[in-house]
């Protein structure tokens, strides 16, 4: 037993105490959590979940009964057909398609369309900035000249560069 303690104590200089390893890691994790992106993402997930519940309630409690009043069927999940003792529930699929279409329409008309109109109104007062050609760096100019020289050397019939005599094979 005494020999084990000697081995353990001899290695203590190599291994850092746990607080030196954990504290920077926790500090970095806290910074990661407090960044705006992660907080915005968490808020978006929570609001999206609540919004989904509202839209599903709209579909289930208002639109499906409305469709039932027009079509005579309050819930399509009872619609099935059977082939070789396999039951196909196409009515449930119809319910899900209706829910998807309504969710997509609500998202478009409540979120996408108003944001697009707001961006359009904001940009109406601003003139678009003229597009400038990007400045060509010295390296790009040099590479262009090298490319032109190589093309001229490979094709003797090509027009010579300005100030240079044509070179033949």
LUMMITOR-689316 format. One line per field, with one value per atom (N, C-alpha, C, O): x, y, z; atom name; residue in one letter. Coordinates in Angstrom, 1 decimal, padded with zeros to 4 digits. Layout:
% residues N
xx	X	...
yy	Y	...
zz	Z	...
mike	CA	...
keti	A	...
//
This chain:
% residues 169
xx	000.8	000.0	000.9	000.5	002.0	002.8	003.5	003.7	003.8	004.3	003.4	003.8	002.1	001.1	001.0	000.9	001.1	001.0	002.3	002.2	003.4	004.6	004.4	004.8	003.8	003.6	002.6	002.8	001.5	000.5	001.1	000.9	001.8	002.4	003.5	003.6	004.2	005.2	004.6	005.3	003.4	002.8	002.0	001.5	001.9	001.1	001.6	000.9	002.9	003.4	003.0	003.0	002.7	002.3	000.9	000.5	000.0	-001.4	-001.9	-001.5	-002.6	-003.1	-004.3	-005.0	-004.4	-005.6	-006.9	-006.9	-008.0	-009.2	-009.8	-010.4	-009.6	-010.1	-009.5	-010.1	-008.2	-007.6	-008.1	-008.0	-008.6	-009.2	-010.6	-011.1	-011.4	-012.8	-013.3	-014.1	-012.6	-013.0	-013.0	-014.0	-011.9	-012.0	-013.0	-013.7	-013.2	-014.3	-015.6	-016.5	-015.9	-017.2	-017.4	-018.5	-016.3	-016.4	-016.7	-017.6	-016.1	-016.3	-017.7	-018.4	-018.2	-019.6	-020.6	-021.6	-020.3	-021.2	-021.3	-022.3	-020.1	-020.0	-020.8	-021.5	-020.7	-021.4	-022.9	-023.6	-023.4	-024.8	-025.3	-026.5	-024.5	-025.0	-024.8	-025.2	-024.3	-024.2	-025.6	-026.5	-025.7	-027.0	-027.6	-028.9	-026.8	-027.4	-028.1	-029.2	-027.5	-028.1	-029.4	-030.3	-029.4	-030.6	-031.7	-032.8	-031.3	-032.3	-032.9	-034.1	-032.1	-032.5	-033.5	-034.5	-033.1	-034.0	-035.4	-036.4	-035.4	-036.6	-037.4	-038.6	-036.8	-037.5	-038.1	-039.2	-037.4	-038.0	-039.2	-040.2	-039.1	-040.3	-041.5	-042.6	-041.2	-042.3	-042.8	-044.1	-042.0	-042.4	-043.3	-044.3	-042.9	-043.7	-045.1	-046.1	-045.1	-046.4	-047.3	-048.5	-046.6	-047.3	-047.9	-049.0	-047.1	-047.6	-048.9	-049.8	-048.9	-050.0	-051.3	-052.4	-051.1	-052.2	-052.7	-053.9	-051.8	-052.3	-052.9	-053.9	-052.4	-053.0	-054.4	-055.3	-054.6	-055.9	-056.8	-058.0	-056.3	-057.1	-057.6	-058.8	-056.7	-057.1	-058.1	-059.1	-057.8	-058.7	-060.0	-061.0	-060.1	-061.3	-062.1	-063.3	-061.5	-062.3	-062.3	-063.4	-061.2	-061.2	-061.7	-062.5	-061.4	-061.9	-063.4	-064.1	-064.0	-065.5	-066.1	-067.2	-065.4	-065.9	-065.9	-066.8	-064.8	-064.7	-065.8	-066.4	-066.1	-067.1	-068.5	-069.3	-068.7	-070.0	-070.2	-071.3	-069.1	-069.3	-069.3	-070.1	-068.3	-068.2	-068.9	-069.1	-069.4	-070.2	-069.3	-069.9	-068.0	-067.2	-066.3	-065.5	-066.6	-065.9	-064.4	-063.6	-064.1	-062.8	-062.5	-063.2	-061.4	-061.1	-060.4	-060.1	-060.0	-059.1	-059.9	-059.2	-061.2	-061.9	-061.9	-062.4	-061.5	-061.4	-060.3	-059.1	-060.6	-059.6	-060.0	-061.2	-059.1	-059.4	-058.4	-057.4	-058.8	-058.1	-057.7	-058.6	-056.5	-056.0	-055.2	-054.3	-055.7	-055.0	-054.8	-053.7	-055.9	-055.8	-054.9	-054.6	-054.5	-053.7	-054.6	-055.2	-054.6	-055.5	-054.8	-053.8	-055.2	-054.6	-055.4	-056.6	-054.9	-055.6	-055.3	-054.5	-055.9	-055.6	-056.3	-055.9	-057.3	-058.0	-057.1	-057.1	-056.2	-055.3	-054.3	-053.9	-053.9	-053.0	-053.6	-053.0	-054.9	-055.7	-055.7	-055.5	-055.9	-055.9	-054.6	-054.5	-053.5	-052.1	-051.8	-051.2	-052.3	-052.1	-052.8	-052.3	-054.0	-054.8	-054.1	-054.0	-053.6	-052.9	-051.7	-051.4	-050.9	-049.7	-050.0	-049.3	-051.0	-051.4	-051.8	-051.4	-052.6	-053.0	-051.8	-051.7	-050.9	-049.7	-048.9	-048.4	-048.7	-047.9	-048.6	-047.9	-049.9	-050.6	-050.5	-050.3	-050.7	-050.6	-049.2	-049.1	-048.2	-046.8	-046.6	-046.0	-047.1	-046.9	-047.6	-047.0	-048.9	-049.7	-049.4	-049.7	-049.0	-048.8	-047.3	-047.0	-046.4	-044.9	-044.2	-043.7	-044.3	-043.5	-044.0	-043.2	-045.2	-045.8	-045.6	-045.2	-046.0	-045.8	-044.3	-044.0	-043.4	-042.0	-041.5	-040.7	-042.0	-041.6	-042.1	-041.4	-043.4	-043.9	-043.1	-042.9	-042.8	-042.0	-040.6	-040.2	-040.0	-038.7	-038.8	-038.0	-039.9	-040.2	-040.4	-039.9	-041.2	-041.5	-040.2	-040.0	-039.3	-038.1	-037.1	-036.4	-037.1	-036.2	-036.8	-036.0	-038.0	-038.6	-037.9	-037.7	-037.6	-037.0	-035.6	-035.0	-034.9	-033.5	-033.2	-033.9	-032.2	-031.8	-030.8	-029.9	-030.8	-029.8	-028.4	-028.3	-027.4	-026.1	-025.5	-025.7	-024.8	-024.2	-023.2	-022.4	-023.2	-022.2	-020.9	-020.8	-019.9	-018.5	-017.8	-018.1	-017.0	-016.2	-015.2	-014.6	-015.0	-014.0	-012.6	-012.2	-011.8	-010.4	-009.6	-009.7	-008.8	-008.0	-006.7	-006.0	-006.3	-005.0	-003.9	-004.0	-002.7	-001.5	-001.2	-000.8	-001.5	-001.3	-002.2	-001.8	-003.5	-004.4	-004.0	-004.1	-003.5	-003.0	-001.8	-001.8	-000.9	000.2	-000.2	000.3	-001.1	-001.6	-002.3	-002.2	-003.0	-003.7	-002.6	-002.8	-001.6	-000.5	000.2	000.5	000.4	001.0	000.1	000.6	-001.1	-002.1	-002.1	-002.1	-002.0	-002.0	-000.7	-000.8	000.4	001.7	001.7	002.1	001.1	001.1	000.2	000.5	-000.9	-001.9	-001.2	-001.4	-000.4	000.3	001.3	001.5	002.0	003.1	002.5	003.1	001.4	000.7	000.0	-000.2	-000.3	-001.0	-000.3	-000.5	000.6	001.5	000.7	001.1	-000.5	-001.3	-002.0	-002.6	-002.0	-002.6	-001.9	-000.7	-002.7	-002.1	-001.1	-001.4	000.0	001.0	000.5	-000.3	001.1	000.8	001.4	002.3	000.8	001.3	002.7	003.2	003.5	004.9	005.8	007.0	005.3	006.1	006.0	004.9	007.1	007.1	006.5	006.5	005.8	005.3	006.4	007.5	006.1	007.1	006.6	005.4	007.4	007.1	007.8	009.0	007.1	007.5	008.8	009.2
yy	-001.2	000.0	001.3	002.2	001.2	002.3	002.6	003.8	001.6	001.8	002.5	003.3	002.2	002.9	004.4	005.1	004.8	006.2	006.9	008.0	006.2	006.8	007.0	008.1	006.1	006.2	007.4	008.2	007.4	008.5	009.8	010.8	010.0	011.3	011.7	012.9	010.8	011.2	011.8	012.6	011.5	012.0	013.3	013.8	013.8	014.9	016.2	017.1	016.3	017.4	017.5	018.6	016.4	016.3	016.6	017.3	016.1	016.3	017.6	017.9	018.4	019.7	019.4	018.5	020.3	020.1	020.3	021.1	019.7	019.7	021.1	021.4	022.0	023.4	024.1	025.0	023.9	024.6	024.1	024.8	022.9	022.3	022.7	022.9	022.7	022.8	024.3	024.6	025.2	026.6	027.2	027.9	027.1	027.7	027.1	027.8	025.8	025.1	025.6	025.8	025.8	026.3	027.8	028.2	028.6	029.9	030.0	030.8	029.2	029.1	028.6	029.1	027.7	027.2	028.3	028.4	029.0	030.1	031.2	031.7	031.5	032.5	031.9	032.7	030.6	030.0	030.1	030.5	029.9	029.9	031.4	031.6	032.3	033.7	034.5	035.6	033.8	034.5	034.7	034.0	035.7	036.1	035.0	034.8	034.3	033.3	032.2	031.8	031.7	030.5	031.0	030.2	032.2	032.7	032.9	032.5	033.5	033.7	032.4	032.3	031.4	030.1	029.5	028.9	029.6	029.0	029.7	029.1	031.0	031.8	031.4	031.2	031.2	030.8	029.4	029.2	028.5	027.2	027.2	026.6	028.0	028.1	028.7	028.2	029.8	030.5	029.7	029.6	029.0	028.1	027.0	026.6	026.4	025.3	025.9	025.2	027.0	027.6	028.0	027.8	028.5	028.9	027.6	027.7	026.5	025.3	024.8	024.3	024.9	024.5	025.3	024.8	026.6	027.5	027.1	027.0	026.9	026.6	025.2	025.0	024.2	022.9	023.0	022.3	023.9	024.1	024.7	024.4	025.7	026.3	025.3	025.3	024.4	023.4	022.4	022.1	021.9	020.9	021.4	020.7	022.6	023.1	024.0	024.2	024.6	025.5	025.1	025.0	024.8	024.5	023.1	022.9	022.1	020.7	020.7	020.1	021.3	021.3	022.1	021.8	023.2	023.9	023.1	023.1	022.3	021.4	020.3	019.9	019.9	018.9	019.4	018.7	020.7	021.3	021.4	021.2	021.6	021.7	020.3	020.0	019.5	018.1	017.0	016.0	017.2	016.2	015.3	014.4	015.4	014.5	015.3	016.1	015.2	016.0	015.6	016.5	014.4	013.9	012.8	011.8	013.0	012.1	010.9	010.0	010.8	009.7	008.4	007.3	008.4	007.1	006.6	005.4	007.3	006.9	005.9	006.2	004.7	003.6	002.7	002.8	002.0	000.9	-000.3	-000.1	-001.5	-002.7	-003.5	-003.7	-003.9	-004.8	-005.9	-005.7	-007.2	-008.4	-008.2	-008.4	-007.8	-007.6	-006.5	-006.5	-005.7	-004.5	-003.3	-003.0	-002.6	-001.4	-000.1	000.2	000.6	001.9	003.0	003.1	003.8	005.0	006.2	007.1	006.4	007.6	008.8	009.9	008.6	009.8	010.5	011.8	009.8	010.4	011.3	012.4	010.7	011.5	012.7	013.8	012.7	013.9	014.9	016.1	014.5	015.4	016.1	017.3	015.3	015.9	016.8	017.9	016.5	017.4	018.8	019.8	018.7	019.9	020.7	021.9	020.0	020.8	021.4	022.6	020.7	021.3	022.5	023.6	022.4	023.5	024.7	025.9	024.5	025.6	026.2	027.5	025.4	025.9	026.8	027.9	026.2	027.0	028.3	029.3	028.3	029.5	030.5	031.7	030.1	031.0	031.6	032.8	030.8	031.3	032.3	033.3	032.0	032.9	034.3	035.3	034.2	035.4	036.2	037.4	035.5	036.2	036.6	037.7	035.9	036.2	036.7	037.8	035.9	036.1	037.4	038.3	037.4	038.5	039.9	040.8	040.0	041.3	041.7	042.9	040.8	041.1	041.6	042.5	040.9	041.4	042.8	043.6	043.0	044.4	045.4	046.5	045.1	046.0	046.3	047.4	045.3	045.5	046.3	047.2	046.1	046.9	048.4	049.2	048.6	050.0	050.7	051.8	049.9	050.5	050.8	051.8	050.0	050.2	051.2	051.7	051.6	052.5	053.9	054.5	054.3	055.6	055.6	056.7	054.5	054.4	054.1	053.3	054.8	054.5	053.4	053.4	052.5	051.4	052.0	052.9	051.5	052.0	051.5	050.3	052.3	051.9	050.8	050.9	049.8	048.7	049.1	049.4	049.0	049.3	048.0	047.0	048.1	047.0	046.8	047.7	045.5	045.3	045.7	045.4	046.3	046.6	045.4	044.4	045.3	044.2	044.4	045.4	043.4	043.5	043.3	042.9	043.7	043.5	042.1	041.8	041.2	039.7	039.3	038.5	039.8	039.4	039.9	039.2	041.1	041.7	040.9	040.6	040.5	039.8	038.4	037.9	037.8	036.5	036.6	035.7	037.7	037.9	038.1	037.5	038.8	039.0	037.7	037.4	036.8	035.5	034.6	034.0	034.7	033.9	034.3	033.5	035.6	036.1	035.7	035.4	035.8	035.4	033.9	033.5	033.1	031.6	031.4	030.5	032.1	031.9	032.3	031.6	033.4	033.8	032.9	032.7	032.2	031.3	030.0	029.4	029.6	028.3	028.5	027.5	029.7	030.0	031.0	032.2	030.7	031.7	032.6	033.7	032.2	033.1	034.2	035.1	034.0	035.0	036.3	036.4	037.4	038.7	038.9	038.5	039.6	039.8	040.8	041.7	040.8	041.7	043.1	043.2	044.1	045.5	045.6	045.4	046.1	046.3	045.1	045.3	044.0	042.8	042.1	042.1	041.7	041.1	039.7	039.1	039.2	037.8	036.8	036.9	035.7	034.7	033.4	033.1	032.8	031.5	030.4	030.4	029.3	028.0	027.8	026.7
zz	000.0	000.0	000.0	-000.7	000.7	000.8	-000.5	-000.9	-001.3	-002.7	-003.6	-004.5	-003.5	-004.3	-004.1	-005.0	-002.8	-002.5	-003.1	-003.5	-003.1	-003.6	-005.1	-005.6	-005.8	-007.3	-007.5	-008.5	-006.7	-006.9	-006.6	-007.4	-005.5	-005.2	-006.1	-006.3	-006.8	-007.7	-009.0	-009.6	-009.3	-010.5	-010.3	-011.3	-009.1	-008.8	-009.5	-009.8	-009.8	-010.5	-011.9	-012.5	-012.5	-013.9	-014.1	-015.1	-013.3	-013.4	-012.8	-011.7	-013.5	-013.0	-012.0	-012.2	-011.1	-010.2	-011.0	-012.0	-010.6	-011.4	-011.6	-012.6	-010.6	-010.8	-011.9	-012.5	-012.2	-013.3	-014.7	-015.7	-014.7	-015.9	-016.1	-017.2	-015.0	-015.1	-015.2	-016.0	-014.5	-014.5	-015.9	-016.2	-016.7	-018.0	-018.9	-019.7	-018.7	-019.5	-019.2	-020.1	-017.9	-017.5	-018.0	-018.3	-017.9	-018.3	-019.8	-020.3	-020.6	-022.1	-022.4	-023.3	-021.6	-021.8	-021.5	-022.2	-020.4	-020.1	-021.2	-021.5	-021.7	-022.8	-024.1	-024.8	-024.3	-025.4	-025.2	-026.2	-024.0	-023.8	-023.8	-024.2	-023.4	-023.3	-024.6	-024.7	-025.7	-027.0	-027.5	-027.2	-028.3	-028.8	-029.7	-029.7	-030.4	-031.4	-030.6	-031.0	-029.6	-028.9	-028.2	-028.1	-027.6	-026.9	-027.9	-027.7	-029.1	-030.1	-030.6	-030.9	-030.8	-031.2	-030.2	-030.6	-028.9	-027.9	-027.9	-027.8	-028.0	-028.1	-029.3	-029.2	-030.5	-031.7	-031.5	-032.0	-030.9	-030.7	-029.8	-030.1	-028.7	-027.8	-028.5	-028.4	-029.2	-029.9	-031.0	-031.2	-031.7	-032.8	-032.3	-032.9	-031.1	-030.5	-030.1	-030.4	-029.5	-029.1	-030.4	-030.4	-031.4	-032.6	-033.3	-033.8	-033.3	-033.9	-033.2	-033.8	-031.8	-031.1	-031.4	-031.5	-031.6	-032.0	-033.4	-033.6	-034.3	-035.7	-035.7	-036.4	-035.0	-034.9	-034.3	-034.8	-033.3	-032.7	-033.7	-033.8	-034.5	-035.6	-036.6	-037.0	-037.0	-038.0	-037.4	-038.0	-036.2	-035.5	-035.1	-035.3	-034.6	-034.0	-034.9	-034.6	-035.9	-036.7	-038.2	-038.8	-038.8	-040.2	-040.5	-041.5	-039.7	-040.0	-039.8	-040.7	-038.8	-038.7	-039.9	-040.4	-040.3	-041.5	-042.7	-043.5	-042.9	-044.1	-043.9	-044.9	-042.7	-042.5	-042.8	-043.3	-042.5	-042.8	-044.3	-044.8	-045.0	-046.5	-047.1	-048.0	-046.7	-047.3	-046.6	-047.2	-045.4	-044.7	-043.8	-043.2	-043.8	-043.0	-042.0	-042.5	-040.7	-039.7	-039.5	-039.2	-039.7	-039.5	-040.6	-040.7	-041.3	-042.4	-042.0	-042.8	-040.7	-040.3	-040.3	-040.3	-040.5	-040.6	-042.0	-042.2	-042.9	-044.3	-044.5	-044.3	-044.9	-045.1	-046.3	-046.8	-046.8	-047.7	-047.3	-046.7	-047.7	-047.3	-048.6	-049.5	-048.6	-049.7	-049.0	-048.3	-049.2	-048.6	-047.1	-046.6	-046.4	-044.9	-044.4	-043.3	-045.3	-045.0	-045.1	-046.1	-044.0	-043.9	-044.2	-043.5	-045.2	-045.6	-045.1	-045.5	-044.2	-043.6	-044.4	-043.9	-045.5	-046.3	-045.8	-046.1	-044.9	-044.3	-043.3	-043.3	-042.6	-041.7	-042.5	-042.1	-043.7	-044.5	-045.0	-045.1	-045.4	-045.8	-044.7	-044.9	-043.4	-042.3	-042.2	-041.9	-042.3	-042.2	-043.3	-043.1	-044.5	-045.6	-045.4	-045.7	-044.9	-044.6	-043.6	-043.7	-042.5	-041.5	-042.0	-041.6	-042.9	-043.4	-044.3	-044.2	-045.1	-046.0	-045.2	-045.5	-044.1	-043.3	-042.5	-042.5	-042.0	-041.3	-042.3	-041.9	-043.5	-044.5	-044.9	-045.0	-045.0	-045.4	-044.2	-044.5	-043.0	-041.9	-041.7	-041.5	-041.9	-041.8	-042.9	-042.7	-044.1	-045.2	-045.0	-045.1	-044.6	-044.5	-043.2	-043.2	-042.2	-040.9	-040.8	-040.1	-041.3	-041.1	-042.4	-042.4	-043.4	-044.6	-045.4	-045.7	-045.7	-046.4	-045.7	-046.3	-044.4	-043.7	-043.7	-043.8	-043.5	-043.5	-044.8	-044.9	-045.9	-047.2	-047.5	-048.1	-047.1	-047.3	-046.5	-047.0	-045.2	-044.4	-045.1	-045.1	-045.6	-046.3	-047.5	-047.8	-048.2	-049.4	-049.1	-049.8	-048.0	-047.6	-047.1	-047.4	-046.4	-045.9	-047.1	-047.1	-048.1	-049.3	-050.3	-051.1	-050.2	-051.1	-051.0	-052.0	-049.8	-049.6	-049.9	-050.0	-050.1	-050.3	-051.8	-052.4	-052.3	-053.7	-053.6	-052.7	-054.5	-054.5	-054.8	-055.6	-054.1	-054.2	-055.5	-055.9	-056.3	-057.5	-057.3	-056.3	-058.1	-058.0	-058.6	-059.8	-057.8	-058.3	-058.7	-058.0	-059.7	-060.1	-059.0	-058.5	-058.6	-057.5	-058.0	-059.2	-057.2	-057.5	-057.7	-056.9	-058.8	-059.1	-058.4	-058.5	-057.6	-056.9	-057.8	-059.0	-057.3	-058.2	-058.5	-059.6	-057.6	-057.9	-059.0	-059.9	-059.0	-060.0	-061.4	-062.4	-061.4	-062.6	-063.2	-064.4	-062.3	-062.7	-063.2	-064.3	-062.6	-063.0	-064.4	-065.3	-064.6	-065.9	-067.0	-068.1	-066.7	-067.7	-068.0	-069.2	-067.0	-067.2	-068.1	-069.0	-067.8	-068.6	-070.0	-070.9	-070.3	-071.6	-072.4	-073.5	-071.6	-072.2	-072.6	-073.7	-071.7	-072.0	-073.1	-074.0	-073.2	-074.3	-075.6	-076.7	-075.6	-076.8	-077.3	-078.5	-076.3	-076.6	-077.2	-078.0	-076.7	-077.2	-078.5	-079.2	-078.9	-080.1	-080.9	-080.6	-081.8	-082.5	-083.3	-083.6	-083.8	-084.6	-083.7	-084.3	-082.4	-081.6	-081.7	-081.9	-081.5	-081.5	-080.4	-079.3	-080.7	-079.7	-078.7	-079.0	-077.5	-076.5	-076.9	-077.7	-076.3	-076.7	-076.4	-075.3	-077.4	-077.2	-077.2	-077.0	-077.6	-077.7	-079.1	-079.6	-079.6	-080.9	-080.8	-079.7	-081.8	-081.8	-081.6	-082.2	-080.9	-080.7	-081.3	-081.2	-082.1	-082.7	-082.1	-082.0	-081.9	-081.4	-081.0	-080.6
mike	N	CA	C	O	N	CA	C	O	N	CA	C	O	N	CA	C	O	N	CA	C	O	N	CA	C	O	N	CA	C	O	N	CA	C	O	N	CA	C	O	N	CA	C	O	N	CA	C	O	N	CA	C	O	N	CA	C	O	N	CA	C	O	N	CA	C	O	N	CA	C	O	N	CA	C	O	N	CA	C	O	N	CA	C	O	N	CA	C	O	N	CA	C	O	N	CA	C	O	N	CA	C	O	N	CA	C	O	N	CA	C	O	N	CA	C	O	N	CA	C	O	N	CA	C	O	N	CA	C	O	N	CA	C	O	N	CA	C	O	N	CA	C	O	N	CA	C	O	N	CA	C	O	N	CA	C	O	N	CA	C	O	N	CA	C	O	N	CA	C	O	N	CA	C	O	N	CA	C	O	N	CA	C	O	N	CA	C	O	N	CA	C	O	N	CA	C	O	N	CA	C	O	N	CA	C	O	N	CA	C	O	N	CA	C	O	N	CA	C	O	N	CA	C	O	N	CA	C	O	N	CA	C	O	N	CA	C	O	N	CA	C	O	N	CA	C	O	N	CA	C	O	N	CA	C	O	N	CA	C	O	N	CA	C	O	N	CA	C	O	N	CA	C	O	N	CA	C	O	N	CA	C	O	N	CA	C	O	N	CA	C	O	N	CA	C	O	N	CA	C	O	N	CA	C	O	N	CA	C	O	N	CA	C	O	N	CA	C	O	N	CA	C	O	N	CA	C	O	N	CA	C	O	N	CA	C	O	N	CA	C	O	N	CA	C	O	N	CA	C	O	N	CA	C	O	N	CA	C	O	N	CA	C	O	N	CA	C	O	N	CA	C	O	N	CA	C	O	N	CA	C	O	N	CA	C	O	N	CA	C	O	N	CA	C	O	N	CA	C	O	N	CA	C	O	N	CA	C	O	N	CA	C	O	N	CA	C	O	N	CA	C	O	N	CA	C	O	N	CA	C	O	N	CA	C	O	N	CA	C	O	N	CA	C	O	N	CA	C	O	N	CA	C	O	N	CA	C	O	N	CA	C	O	N	CA	C	O	N	CA	C	O	N	CA	C	O	N	CA	C	O	N	CA	C	O	N	CA	C	O	N	CA	C	O	N	CA	C	O	N	CA	C	O	N	CA	C	O	N	CA	C	O	N	CA	C	O	N	CA	C	O	N	CA	C	O	N	CA	C	O	N	CA	C	O	N	CA	C	O	N	CA	C	O	N	CA	C	O	N	CA	C	O	N	CA	C	O	N	CA	C	O	N	CA	C	O	N	CA	C	O	N	CA	C	O	N	CA	C	O	N	CA	C	O	N	CA	C	O	N	CA	C	O	N	CA	C	O	N	CA	C	O	N	CA	C	O	N	CA	C	O	N	CA	C	O	N	CA	C	O	N	CA	C	O	N	CA	C	O	N	CA	C	O	N	CA	C	O	N	CA	C	O	N	CA	C	O	N	CA	C	O	N	CA	C	O	N	CA	C	O	N	CA	C	O	N	CA	C	O	N	CA	C	O	N	CA	C	O	N	CA	C	O	N	CA	C	O	N	CA	C	O	N	CA	C	O	N	CA	C	O	N	CA	C	O	N	CA	C	O	N	CA	C	O	N	CA	C	O	N	CA	C	O	N	CA	C	O	N	CA	C	O	N	CA	C	O	N	CA	C	O	N	CA	C	O	N	CA	C	O	N	CA	C	O	N	CA	C	O
keti	X	X	X	X	X	X	X	X	X	X	X	X	X	X	X	X	X	X	X	X	X	X	X	X	X	X	X	X	X	X	X	X	X	X	X	X	X	X	X	X	X	X	X	X	X	X	X	X	X	X	X	X	X	X	X	X	X	X	X	X	X	X	X	X	X	X	X	X	X	X	X	X	X	X	X	X	X	X	X	X	X	X	X	X	X	X	X	X	X	X	X	X	X	X	X	X	X	X	X	X	X	X	X	X	X	X	X	X	X	X	X	X	X	X	X	X	X	X	X	X	X	X	X	X	X	X	X	X	X	X	X	X	X	X	X	X	X	X	X	X	X	X	X	X	X	X	X	X	X	X	X	X	X	X	X	X	X	X	X	X	X	X	X	X	X	X	X	X	X	X	X	X	X	X	X	X	X	X	X	X	X	X	X	X	X	X	X	X	X	X	X	X	X	X	X	X	X	X	X	X	X	X	X	X	X	X	X	X	X	X	X	X	X	X	X	X	X	X	X	X	X	X	X	X	X	X	X	X	X	X	X	X	X	X	X	X	X	X	X	X	X	X	X	X	X	X	X	X	X	X	X	X	X	X	X	X	X	X	X	X	X	X	X	X	X	X	X	X	X	X	X	X	X	X	X	X	X	X	X	X	X	X	X	X	X	X	X	X	X	X	X	X	X	X	X	X	X	X	X	X	X	X	X	X	X	X	X	X	X	X	X	X	X	X	X	X	X	X	X	X	X	X	X	X	X	X	X	X	X	X	X	X	X	X	X	X	X	X	X	X	X	X	X	X	X	X	X	X	X	X	X	X	X	X	X	X	X	X	X	X	X	X	X	X	X	X	X	X	X	X	X	X	X	X	X	X	X	X	X	X	X	X	X	X	X	X	X	X	X	X	X	X	X	X	X	X	X	X	X	X	X	X	X	X	X	X	X	X	X	X	X	X	X	X	X	X	X	X	X	X	X	X	X	X	X	X	X	X	X	X	X	X	X	X	X	X	X	X	X	X	X	X	X	X	X	X	X	X	X	X	X	X	X	X	X	X	X	X	X	X	X	X	X	X	X	X	X	X	X	X	X	X	X	X	X	X	X	X	X	X	X	X	X	X	X	X	X	X	X	X	X	X	X	X	X	X	X	X	X	X	X	X	X	X	X	X	X	X	X	X	X	X	X	X	X	X	X	X	X	X	X	X	X	X	X	X	X	X	X	X	X	X	X	X	X	X	X	X	X	X	X	X	X	X	X	X	X	X	X	X	X	X	X	X	X	X	X	X	X	X	X	X	X	X	X	X	X	X	X	X	X	X	X	X	X	X	X	X	X	X	X	X	X	X	X	X	X	X	X	X	X	X	X	X	X	X	X	X	X	X	X	X	X	X	X	X	X	X	X	X	X	X	X	X	X	X	X	X	X	X	X	X	X	X	X	X	X	X	X	X	X	X	X	X	X	X	X	X	X	X	X	X	X	X	X	X	X	X	X	X	X	X	X	X	X	X	X	X	X	X	X	X	X	X	X	X	X	X	X	X	X	X	X	X	X	X
//
